[in-house]
Amino acid sequence: MSAARIAVLPDQVADQIAAGEVVERPASVVKELVENPLDAGARSVRIVIETGGKTLIRVSDDGEGMSRPDAELALARHATSKIHAAADLIGVGTFGFRGEALPAIASVSRLELETSPDGRTGTRVSVVGGKLDTVEDAVRQRGTTVVVRALFFNTPARRKFLRAQASETRAAVEAVALLALIRPMVAFSLTSDDRVLLDVGPASRPIDRVQALWGRQLADTLLPVKHREGPLEVTGFAQRPAQAKPAGRKGYVFVRGRPIRDPFIVRAAEAGYRSTIAPGDRPSVFVFLDLPGDAVDVNVHPTKLEVRFRDKFFVEKVVEESVRRALAPLEAAVPLGEVLGARGQVLGGFTGPGAEPFAGGDPDLFPSNSLAPNTQHLTPPLLQIFDTYLLFQSNSGVAIVDQHSAHERVLYEGVMRQLTGDGATAQRLLLPLTLDFTPAELEAIDQHRELLQRVGYEIEGFSGRTVVVHTAPNPHPRFDATRCLQELVADLAGGRFGGWANRLERFAATFACRAAIKAGQRLAPDEARELVTLLLTATLPAHDVHGRPTIVQLPKEELERRFGRA
């Protein structure tokens, strides 16, 4: 018989393999070592790293601490206080539960654990490369300190693949920041090479923790997200569309209080911004998912950074709807000054002392949209300035509307209903238009002929590059049917509105942009009021299809502060 080719690996080799799964880089060590204090009820966690965590990582806490037997067992593989049977894995609510992290880290470093359960008796355990070195008494306050030195000292091949010190430091800071975000009542500090990079005290509100971690400049652009559908509750924050940029966004997902990586959930949140941001822009989103434990499997990844949902399509649908609902109220409007709508100034309910109800308005302004009757009330007066902006008083301050952007939003939503319904009422022209187009534009007309007809353009080929237009839409009295069609077709041919995933949305956005009233056009008082009223009844009133704001607000408190009345 030939010799056996399969053998059981030595414990040290098995530990190093486990380390390869759990310990990707210094930030992975930081994450694991910070999660343990949070599970132990710590109210303060202090982290110190040197050279990006390559030479030193120290995590100290004021949590429960451990007795000597528990301290020794904590460094054994598969030893954990978090679960006792397979059934406990369903709905497990703690960060760590596998019992792999500490022994895996100890197998590729020089690790020292110092702990006390009561502040009177303490234990210090030292491990070098996975081998127990010493166990001795120690004196310290209640809690635990873990020190990791010379990470990957015995696996040089892995050590040389670590990134530059600055990159490893950034990764460690982000790992701590995410844990600090989900535990706002815990104080965190992180020092790197004697420089304090993060220092946040307890916060009573998640938005205060966001501000402490990433600054007011980001926090003031965020809107609260809160929506429940069935067993799933989605909370968090979504950035105002106007602040979305092509780069620099933050997209974080948390499931049952645990940070995870899930690009599909982030993509679903971004889908909630459809028709409010320009293609290519990426808003910052913070998505917290709370659902029953048996609806999600958290035990599919060694570092617990990935989960498996029982119904991922349902989760993605609810996340998209949650973000869309957050963007719908007018408090999503861009604020002016330092007091922002995110702090409670809600722009809506336009009534006040002496308010005169306004309903209906000029029926000729948007005759082809068949929009729902207006139920809002505006507080007079409403003023047009620079033939571009409409000013009026709200309950919370002064509101300023960009007439072109506002009309673009109103038209876009109306056109989307036309494209998915029976189409618009067209106006038959007494004298048909005869227009010339380039070959590319003629191809665009052929590709979008049905959509053009649904918004009111009936186009027939004539000869060569010439077409005849028999009918045209009539969205408002100042509408230039010829100019709108020429610009619309040029945009469609040139791909100016490229990047839209949905063909109907792209067409509707292009038409709305070209058909809307322009800046510099003077509006009659009734027209201005009708436009504002229709904007207030729109589904997503605060932003046009390019991501620009339709409305900004100056809260009364800010006015009073600037005039010395506050």
C-alpha positions as CSV (number, residue, x, y, z in Angstrom):
1,M,0.0,0.0,0.0
2,S,1.1,3.5,-0.8
3,A,1.6,6.0,2.0
4,A,-1.3,8.2,3.0
5,R,-1.3,11.5,1.1
6,I,-3.9,13.3,3.3
7,A,-2.8,14.5,6.8
8,V,-4.2,16.7,9.5
9,L,-2.5,20.0,9.6
10,P,-0.6,21.1,12.7
11,D,-2.4,23.6,14.9
12,Q,0.1,26.3,14.1
13,V,-0.5,25.9,10.3
14,A,-4.2,25.8,10.8
15,D,-4.1,29.0,12.8
16,Q,-2.1,30.8,10.1
17,I,-4.6,29.7,7.5
18,A,-7.4,31.0,9.7
19,A,-5.4,34.2,10.1
20,G,-5.3,34.5,6.3
21,E,-9.1,34.5,6.3
22,V,-9.7,36.8,9.3
23,V,-6.7,39.1,9.2
24,E,-6.4,40.7,5.8
25,R,-4.5,43.8,7.0
26,P,-3.9,45.8,10.1
27,A,-7.4,47.4,9.8
28,S,-8.9,43.9,10.1
29,V,-7.1,43.5,13.4
30,V,-8.3,46.8,14.6
31,K,-11.9,45.9,13.6
32,E,-11.8,42.6,15.4
33,L,-10.2,44.0,18.5
34,V,-12.7,46.9,18.7
35,E,-15.7,44.7,18.2
36,N,-14.9,42.6,21.3
37,P,-15.1,45.6,23.7
38,L,-18.4,46.6,22.2
39,D,-19.8,43.2,22.9
40,A,-18.4,43.4,26.4
41,G,-20.4,46.6,27.2
42,A,-17.5,49.1,27.0
43,R,-18.4,52.8,27.2
44,S,-15.0,53.9,26.0
45,V,-12.5,52.4,23.5
46,R,-9.0,53.8,22.9
47,I,-7.0,52.6,19.9
48,V,-3.3,53.3,19.3
49,I,-1.5,52.3,16.1
50,E,2.1,52.8,14.8
51,T,3.2,52.7,11.2
52,G,-0.3,52.0,10.0
53,G,-0.7,49.1,12.5
54,K,2.2,47.2,11.1
55,T,4.4,47.5,14.2
56,L,1.8,48.2,16.9
57,I,-1.9,48.0,17.6
58,R,-3.2,48.6,21.1
59,V,-6.9,48.5,22.0
60,S,-8.0,49.4,25.5
61,D,-11.5,49.4,26.9
62,D,-13.6,49.7,30.1
63,G,-15.8,46.7,29.4
64,E,-16.5,43.6,31.5
65,G,-13.0,42.2,31.4
66,M,-12.2,38.5,31.9
67,S,-11.2,36.1,34.6
68,R,-7.9,34.1,34.2
69,P,-9.6,31.0,32.8
70,D,-11.6,33.0,30.3
71,A,-8.5,35.0,29.3
72,E,-6.6,31.8,28.5
73,L,-9.6,30.3,26.6
74,A,-10.1,33.4,24.6
75,L,-6.9,32.6,22.8
76,A,-8.0,29.1,21.9
77,R,-9.6,28.4,18.5
78,H,-13.4,28.1,18.4
79,A,-13.7,29.3,22.0
80,T,-16.4,31.9,22.4
81,S,-18.9,33.2,24.9
82,K,-21.3,34.3,22.2
83,I,-22.9,31.0,21.1
84,H,-23.3,27.6,22.6
85,A,-25.3,25.7,19.9
86,A,-25.8,25.8,16.2
87,A,-29.3,27.3,16.7
88,D,-27.6,30.3,18.3
89,L,-26.2,31.3,14.9
90,I,-29.8,32.3,13.9
91,G,-30.2,35.9,14.8
92,V,-26.9,36.3,16.6
93,G,-26.7,39.9,17.6
94,T,-23.1,40.2,18.7
95,F,-20.2,41.2,16.6
96,G,-17.8,38.3,17.3
97,F,-19.1,34.8,17.7
98,R,-16.9,32.3,15.9
99,G,-14.0,32.4,18.3
100,E,-11.4,32.7,15.6
101,A,-10.2,36.3,15.7
102,L,-7.9,36.4,18.7
103,P,-6.1,33.1,18.1
104,A,-5.8,33.9,14.4
105,I,-4.2,37.3,15.2
106,A,-2.0,35.8,17.8
107,S,-0.7,33.2,15.3
108,V,0.9,36.0,13.1
109,S,2.0,38.4,15.7
110,R,3.4,39.0,19.2
111,L,0.2,39.4,21.2
112,E,-0.4,40.5,24.8
113,L,-3.7,40.4,26.6
114,E,-4.3,42.2,29.9
115,T,-7.7,42.0,31.5
116,S,-9.5,42.4,34.8
117,P,-13.2,41.7,35.6
118,D,-13.4,43.8,38.7
119,G,-10.4,46.2,39.0
120,R,-8.8,44.1,41.8
121,T,-7.6,40.9,40.2
122,G,-6.1,40.9,36.7
123,T,-4.4,38.6,34.2
124,R,-1.7,39.1,31.6
125,V,-1.3,36.5,28.8
126,S,1.5,36.7,26.2
127,V,1.5,34.7,22.9
128,V,4.3,34.7,20.3
129,G,3.4,33.4,16.9
130,G,0.5,31.4,18.2
131,K,2.6,29.8,21.1
132,L,1.7,30.6,24.7
133,D,4.6,32.4,26.3
134,T,3.5,33.6,29.8
135,V,0.4,33.8,32.0
136,E,0.8,36.1,35.0
137,D,-1.0,38.4,37.4
138,A,-1.6,42.0,36.4
139,V,-2.9,45.1,38.0
140,R,-5.3,47.2,36.0
141,Q,-8.8,48.7,36.1
142,R,-11.8,46.8,35.0
143,G,-11.7,46.1,31.3
144,T,-9.3,44.7,28.7
145,T,-6.2,45.8,26.7
146,V,-4.9,43.8,23.7
147,V,-1.5,44.7,22.3
148,V,-0.5,43.4,18.9
149,R,3.1,43.9,17.8
150,A,5.0,43.0,14.7
151,L,2.0,41.8,12.6
152,F,2.9,39.1,10.2
153,F,6.5,38.9,11.6
154,N,6.5,35.1,10.9
155,T,4.8,35.3,7.5
156,P,7.0,37.7,5.6
157,A,5.4,36.9,2.3
158,R,2.1,38.4,3.6
159,R,3.8,41.3,5.3
160,K,5.4,42.5,2.0
161,F,1.9,42.8,0.4
162,L,0.8,45.3,3.0
163,R,0.1,48.8,1.5
164,A,1.9,52.0,2.3
165,Q,1.6,53.3,5.8
166,A,-0.8,56.1,4.9
167,S,-3.2,53.6,3.2
168,E,-3.2,51.2,6.1
169,T,-3.8,54.1,8.5
170,R,-6.8,55.3,6.5
171,A,-8.2,51.8,6.4
172,A,-7.9,51.5,10.2
173,V,-9.6,54.9,10.8
174,E,-12.5,53.9,8.6
175,A,-12.9,50.6,10.4
176,V,-13.1,52.5,13.7
177,A,-15.4,55.2,12.3
178,L,-18.0,52.6,11.1
179,L,-18.1,51.0,14.5
180,A,-18.3,54.4,16.2
181,L,-21.3,55.2,13.9
182,I,-23.3,52.2,15.0
183,R,-22.5,52.7,18.7
184,P,-23.0,56.5,19.2
185,M,-23.2,56.2,23.0
186,V,-19.6,54.8,23.2
187,A,-16.6,57.2,23.2
188,F,-13.8,56.4,20.7
189,S,-10.3,57.7,20.2
190,L,-7.7,56.6,17.7
191,T,-4.1,57.8,17.8
192,S,-1.6,57.1,15.0
193,D,2.1,57.7,15.6
194,D,1.3,60.2,18.5
195,R,-1.2,62.0,16.3
196,V,-4.9,62.0,17.3
197,L,-6.9,61.1,14.2
198,L,-10.3,60.4,15.8
199,D,-11.7,61.5,19.1
200,V,-15.4,61.4,19.6
201,G,-17.4,61.5,22.8
202,P,-20.8,59.9,23.4
203,A,-23.6,61.2,21.1
204,S,-27.3,61.2,21.7
205,R,-28.2,61.2,18.0
206,P,-26.7,59.4,15.0
207,I,-26.5,62.6,13.0
208,D,-24.3,64.1,15.8
209,R,-22.0,61.1,15.5
210,V,-21.8,61.6,11.7
211,Q,-20.9,65.2,12.3
212,A,-18.2,64.3,14.8
213,L,-16.7,61.7,12.5
214,W,-16.9,63.4,9.1
215,G,-17.6,67.0,9.9
216,R,-20.6,69.4,9.6
217,Q,-19.9,69.9,5.9
218,L,-21.2,66.4,5.2
219,A,-23.7,66.1,8.1
220,D,-25.6,69.2,6.9
221,T,-26.2,67.7,3.5
222,L,-27.9,64.6,4.8
223,L,-31.6,63.8,5.1
224,P,-33.1,61.3,7.5
225,V,-34.3,58.0,6.0
226,K,-36.9,56.0,7.9
227,H,-39.3,53.6,6.3
228,R,-40.7,50.2,7.2
229,E,-42.2,47.6,4.8
230,G,-43.3,44.3,6.2
231,P,-40.5,42.9,8.5
232,L,-37.8,45.2,7.2
233,E,-37.1,48.7,8.6
234,V,-34.7,51.0,6.8
235,T,-33.2,54.0,8.6
236,G,-30.2,56.1,8.1
237,F,-29.3,59.1,6.0
238,A,-29.3,60.1,2.3
239,Q,-27.4,63.1,0.9
240,R,-29.3,65.9,-0.8
241,P,-29.1,65.4,-4.6
242,A,-27.5,68.8,-5.1
243,Q,-24.5,67.7,-3.1
244,A,-23.9,64.5,-5.0
245,K,-20.6,64.4,-6.8
246,P,-18.9,62.0,-9.2
247,A,-16.3,61.1,-6.5
248,G,-15.8,61.2,-2.8
249,R,-19.1,59.7,-1.8
250,K,-19.6,57.5,1.3
251,G,-21.8,54.4,0.8
252,Y,-22.2,52.4,4.0
253,V,-24.6,49.5,4.8
254,F,-25.3,48.1,8.3
255,V,-27.4,45.0,9.0
256,R,-28.7,44.4,12.5
257,G,-26.1,46.7,13.9
258,R,-23.2,45.2,11.9
259,P,-21.3,47.0,9.1
260,I,-21.2,44.9,5.9
261,R,-20.0,45.2,2.3
262,D,-22.9,45.0,-0.2
263,P,-22.6,47.0,-3.4
264,F,-26.1,45.9,-4.4
265,I,-27.7,47.6,-1.4
266,V,-25.7,50.7,-2.1
267,R,-26.8,50.6,-5.7
268,A,-30.4,50.2,-4.7
269,A,-30.1,53.3,-2.5
270,E,-28.6,55.2,-5.4
271,A,-31.6,54.0,-7.6
272,G,-33.8,56.0,-5.2
273,Y,-32.2,59.1,-6.7
274,R,-33.5,58.5,-10.2
275,S,-34.3,61.7,-12.0
276,T,-32.9,63.8,-9.2
277,I,-29.1,63.6,-9.9
278,A,-27.0,63.7,-13.1
279,P,-25.8,60.4,-14.4
280,G,-22.4,59.7,-12.9
281,D,-23.0,61.5,-9.7
282,R,-22.8,59.5,-6.5
283,P,-24.5,60.6,-3.3
284,S,-23.4,59.6,0.2
285,V,-25.8,57.1,1.8
286,F,-25.8,55.5,5.2
287,V,-28.3,52.6,5.2
288,F,-29.2,50.7,8.4
289,L,-31.3,47.5,7.9
290,D,-33.2,46.0,10.8
291,L,-35.0,42.7,10.0
292,P,-35.7,39.4,11.8
293,G,-32.6,37.2,12.5
294,D,-34.0,34.3,10.5
295,A,-34.3,36.6,7.4
296,V,-30.5,37.1,7.1
297,D,-27.5,34.7,7.4
298,V,-24.5,36.6,9.0
299,N,-22.3,33.5,9.0
300,V,-21.2,33.4,5.4
301,H,-17.9,35.3,5.6
302,P,-14.9,34.8,8.0
303,T,-14.8,38.5,8.9
304,K,-18.6,38.8,8.9
305,L,-18.4,41.6,6.3
306,E,-20.9,39.8,4.0
307,V,-24.4,38.5,4.7
308,R,-27.0,36.5,2.7
309,F,-30.6,37.7,2.7
310,R,-33.4,35.3,2.3
311,D,-35.1,37.7,-0.1
312,K,-32.5,40.1,-1.5
313,F,-34.7,41.6,-4.1
314,F,-37.3,42.6,-1.5
315,V,-34.6,44.2,0.6
316,E,-33.2,46.1,-2.4
317,K,-36.7,47.3,-3.4
318,V,-37.5,48.6,0.1
319,V,-34.1,50.4,0.3
320,E,-34.8,52.1,-3.0
321,E,-38.2,53.2,-1.9
322,S,-36.9,54.4,1.5
323,V,-34.4,56.7,-0.1
324,R,-37.0,58.0,-2.6
325,R,-39.4,58.8,0.2
326,A,-36.6,60.7,2.1
327,L,-36.1,62.9,-1.0
328,A,-39.8,63.6,-1.5
329,P,-40.5,66.2,1.2
330,L,-39.6,69.8,0.5
331,E,-37.3,69.7,3.5
332,A,-35.0,68.0,1.0
333,A,-34.7,71.5,-0.6
334,V,-31.2,73.1,-0.5
335,P,-30.9,75.4,2.5
336,L,-29.4,78.9,2.6
337,G,-27.4,80.1,5.6
338,E,-26.2,78.1,8.5
339,V,-29.5,76.8,9.9
340,L,-30.5,73.8,7.7
341,G,-33.7,72.0,6.9
342,A,-32.2,68.8,8.3
343,R,-32.6,70.3,11.7
344,G,-36.3,70.5,11.6
345,Q,-37.3,73.4,9.3
346,V,-39.8,71.7,7.1
347,L,-40.8,73.7,4.0
348,G,-44.4,72.9,3.4
349,G,-47.9,73.8,4.6
350,F,-47.9,77.2,3.0
351,T,-50.4,79.0,5.2
352,G,-50.2,81.8,7.6
353,P,-51.9,84.9,9.0
354,G,-53.9,86.5,6.2
355,A,-53.2,83.7,3.8
356,E,-55.5,83.6,0.8
357,P,-56.2,80.1,-0.5
358,F,-55.1,79.6,-4.1
359,A,-56.3,76.6,-6.0
360,G,-56.2,76.1,-9.7
361,G,-54.5,79.1,-11.1
362,D,-54.1,79.8,-14.8
363,P,-55.4,76.7,-16.6
364,D,-53.4,77.7,-19.7
365,L,-50.0,77.4,-18.1
366,F,-49.9,73.6,-18.2
367,P,-52.9,72.6,-20.2
368,S,-51.6,69.3,-21.6
369,N,-50.3,67.8,-18.4
370,S,-53.7,66.9,-16.8
371,L,-52.1,67.1,-13.4
372,A,-54.0,66.5,-10.2
373,P,-55.9,69.5,-8.8
374,N,-53.9,71.8,-6.6
375,T,-54.5,71.4,-2.9
376,Q,-51.7,73.6,-1.6
377,H,-52.0,77.2,-0.2
378,L,-49.5,79.9,-0.7
379,T,-49.0,82.9,1.6
380,P,-49.0,86.1,-0.5
381,P,-47.2,87.9,-1.8
382,L,-45.2,85.9,-4.4
383,L,-42.5,87.9,-6.1
384,Q,-40.6,87.2,-9.3
385,I,-37.0,88.7,-9.4
386,F,-34.5,88.8,-12.2
387,D,-37.3,87.2,-14.3
388,T,-35.9,83.9,-13.1
389,Y,-36.6,83.4,-9.4
390,L,-39.9,83.2,-7.4
391,L,-39.8,84.3,-3.8
392,F,-42.5,83.7,-1.1
393,Q,-42.9,83.3,2.6
394,S,-43.3,79.9,4.2
395,N,-44.1,78.9,7.8
396,S,-40.4,78.5,8.4
397,G,-38.8,81.3,6.5
398,V,-38.3,82.5,2.9
399,A,-38.4,80.1,-0.1
400,I,-36.8,80.9,-3.5
401,V,-37.8,78.9,-6.6
402,D,-35.8,78.6,-9.8
403,Q,-38.6,78.8,-12.4
404,H,-36.8,76.8,-15.1
405,S,-35.7,74.0,-12.7
406,A,-39.2,73.9,-11.1
407,H,-41.0,73.7,-14.4
408,E,-38.5,71.1,-15.6
409,R,-39.4,68.9,-12.6
410,V,-43.2,69.4,-13.1
411,L,-42.9,68.6,-16.8
412,Y,-40.7,65.6,-16.3
413,E,-43.2,63.9,-13.9
414,G,-46.1,64.8,-16.3
415,V,-44.3,63.4,-19.3
416,M,-43.4,60.2,-17.5
417,R,-47.2,59.7,-16.9
418,Q,-47.8,60.4,-20.6
419,L,-45.2,58.0,-21.8
420,T,-46.5,55.2,-19.6
421,G,-50.2,56.1,-20.1
422,D,-52.3,57.4,-23.0
423,G,-50.0,60.1,-24.2
424,A,-50.4,63.9,-24.3
425,T,-53.1,65.9,-26.0
426,A,-51.5,67.1,-29.3
427,Q,-52.2,70.4,-31.1
428,R,-52.7,69.9,-34.8
429,L,-50.9,72.6,-36.7
430,L,-52.8,74.7,-39.3
431,L,-49.5,75.0,-41.2
432,P,-47.3,71.9,-40.7
433,L,-43.7,72.5,-39.9
434,T,-41.0,71.6,-42.4
435,L,-37.7,71.0,-40.7
436,D,-34.3,69.7,-41.8
437,F,-32.1,67.4,-39.7
438,T,-28.7,65.7,-39.9
439,P,-28.5,61.9,-40.7
440,A,-27.8,61.2,-37.0
441,E,-30.8,63.3,-36.0
442,L,-33.0,61.5,-38.5
443,E,-31.9,58.2,-37.0
444,A,-32.7,59.5,-33.5
445,I,-36.2,60.5,-34.7
446,D,-36.8,57.0,-36.1
447,Q,-35.6,55.5,-32.8
448,H,-37.8,57.7,-30.7
449,R,-40.8,58.1,-33.0
450,E,-43.3,56.5,-30.7
451,L,-42.1,58.5,-27.7
452,L,-42.2,61.7,-29.7
453,Q,-45.8,61.0,-30.7
454,R,-46.7,60.3,-27.1
455,V,-45.6,63.8,-26.0
456,G,-47.4,65.3,-29.0
457,Y,-45.1,65.4,-32.0
458,E,-46.4,63.6,-35.1
459,I,-43.5,63.5,-37.6
460,E,-43.5,62.3,-41.1
461,G,-40.6,61.9,-43.5
462,F,-40.7,64.1,-46.5
463,S,-37.6,63.9,-48.7
464,G,-33.9,63.6,-48.0
465,R,-33.1,65.3,-44.7
466,T,-36.5,67.0,-44.5
467,V,-39.5,66.0,-42.3
468,V,-43.0,67.4,-41.8
469,V,-44.4,67.9,-38.3
470,H,-48.2,67.7,-38.2
471,T,-48.9,68.0,-34.5
472,A,-47.0,69.5,-31.5
473,P,-47.4,69.6,-27.7
474,N,-48.5,72.7,-26.0
475,P,-47.2,72.6,-22.4
476,H,-47.4,76.3,-21.8
477,P,-48.2,79.6,-23.7
478,R,-44.5,80.4,-24.3
479,F,-43.7,77.0,-25.7
480,D,-41.6,77.1,-28.9
481,A,-42.5,73.8,-30.7
482,T,-39.9,74.2,-33.4
483,R,-37.0,75.1,-31.1
484,C,-37.9,72.4,-28.6
485,L,-38.0,69.7,-31.2
486,Q,-34.8,70.7,-32.8
487,E,-33.0,70.8,-29.4
488,L,-34.6,67.6,-28.2
489,V,-33.6,65.7,-31.3
490,A,-30.1,67.1,-31.2
491,D,-29.8,66.0,-27.6
492,L,-31.0,62.5,-28.3
493,A,-28.7,62.2,-31.3
494,G,-25.7,63.6,-29.5
495,G,-26.2,61.6,-26.3
496,R,-26.2,64.7,-24.1
497,F,-28.5,63.0,-21.6
498,G,-26.6,59.7,-21.8
499,G,-26.0,57.6,-18.7
500,W,-29.7,57.2,-17.9
501,A,-30.4,53.5,-17.4
502,N,-34.1,53.9,-18.3
503,R,-34.9,54.9,-21.9
504,L,-38.2,56.5,-21.0
505,E,-36.7,58.5,-18.1
506,R,-33.9,59.7,-20.4
507,F,-36.4,60.9,-23.0
508,A,-38.7,62.5,-20.5
509,A,-35.7,64.4,-18.9
510,T,-34.5,65.6,-22.3
511,F,-38.0,66.8,-23.3
512,A,-38.6,68.5,-19.9
513,C,-35.3,70.4,-20.1
514,R,-36.1,71.7,-23.5
515,A,-39.8,72.4,-23.1
516,A,-39.6,74.2,-19.7
517,I,-40.0,77.9,-19.4
518,K,-36.6,79.6,-19.4
519,A,-34.7,81.8,-17.1
520,G,-35.3,85.5,-18.0
521,Q,-39.0,85.0,-19.0
522,R,-41.4,87.2,-17.1
523,L,-44.4,85.4,-15.7
524,A,-47.8,86.8,-14.9
525,P,-48.7,86.6,-11.2
526,D,-51.1,83.7,-11.8
527,E,-48.6,81.8,-13.8
528,A,-46.0,82.1,-11.1
529,R,-48.4,80.9,-8.4
530,E,-49.5,78.0,-10.6
531,L,-46.0,76.9,-11.2
532,V,-45.1,77.0,-7.5
533,T,-48.3,75.2,-6.6
534,L,-47.6,72.4,-9.1
535,L,-44.1,72.1,-7.8
536,L,-45.4,71.6,-4.3
537,T,-47.6,68.7,-5.5
538,A,-44.8,67.0,-7.5
539,T,-43.5,63.6,-6.3
540,L,-39.9,64.8,-5.9
541,P,-40.2,68.6,-5.9
542,A,-36.8,69.7,-4.5
543,H,-34.6,68.9,-7.5
544,D,-34.7,69.0,-11.3
545,V,-33.5,66.1,-13.5
546,H,-29.9,67.3,-13.5
547,G,-29.6,67.3,-9.8
548,R,-29.9,71.0,-9.5
549,P,-32.1,72.4,-6.8
550,T,-35.5,73.7,-7.7
551,I,-36.0,75.5,-4.4
552,V,-33.8,76.9,-1.7
553,Q,-34.9,78.1,1.7
554,L,-33.7,80.7,4.2
555,P,-35.1,79.9,7.6
556,K,-36.6,82.6,9.7
557,E,-34.1,81.8,12.5
558,E,-31.2,82.6,10.1
559,L,-32.8,85.9,9.2
560,E,-33.2,86.8,12.8
561,R,-29.6,85.8,13.6
562,R,-28.2,88.0,10.7
563,F,-30.3,91.0,11.8
564,G,-29.3,90.6,15.4
565,R,-32.7,89.5,16.6
566,A,-31.8,86.1,17.7
